[in-house]
Amino acid sequence: MPRGDQKIPGQPFHTWVLTVEDRNRVRLPLEITAVVPWIDLKTEPIECVGVPGPFGGIQVMPLADYQQDVLPFVEAVAEAPPGASESHQKWVDVARLLATAWLLPVNVEASRITITLPEPARRAQQVPQSGCSVVVFGFGNILEIWDAVKWHDHVRAAAKRRAAAIAEALEELGQR
């Protein structure tokens, strides 16, 4: 086994623990395409958006996927913009979420994938600055980038109830 290569083969999900490089870049091996199929090695760059992840970090998705969420929402409010008295409505929370998004090009290079972490997400401490560690999680169309400490805190909470969490996950998957 090559040094630093402790991957468990054949799983549909994977994590990479990386250091955020100069210019706030995260560089991933091309093997990420085996677990995140929307990363197309023939497209340069891949236009993406980063949004707050549901449990932490940021979730990276193709710009077209983000626009599919935004367009119907924008059309629904186009004729009657919200008033100040509506700021407590749940649909305004959706607007807050959709507004908290950053363009995030994913660059395909000869031997790696490079993602530059957006400045607003770094300032908001959704992801760390240069020199810090991140965990990149890939699983199907899910690509998340987390501060490494926050990632491990999150998975430790699941680890505390491992058997029950696995049983619940299998039940949810059976109803999918």
Sequence and secondary structure as in RCSB ss.txt:
>XXXX:A:sequence
MPRGDQKIPGQPFHTWVLTVEDRNRVRLPLEITAVVPWIDLKTEPIECVGVPGPFGGIQVMPLADYQQDVLPFVE
AVAEAPPGASESHQKWVDVARLLATAWLLPVNVEASRITITLPEPARRAQQVPQSGCSVVVFGFGNILEIWDAVK
WHDHVRAAAKRRAAAIAEALEELGQR
>XXXX:A:secstr
  TT    TT SEEEEEEE BGGGEEEEEGGGGGT TT  TTSSSB EEEEE SSSSEEEEEHHHHHHHHHHHHH
HHSSS   GGGTTSHHHHHHHHHHS EE  EEE SSEEEEE  HHHHHTTSS  TTSEEEEEEETTEEEEEEHHH
HHHHHHHHHTTHHHHHHHHHHHHHT 
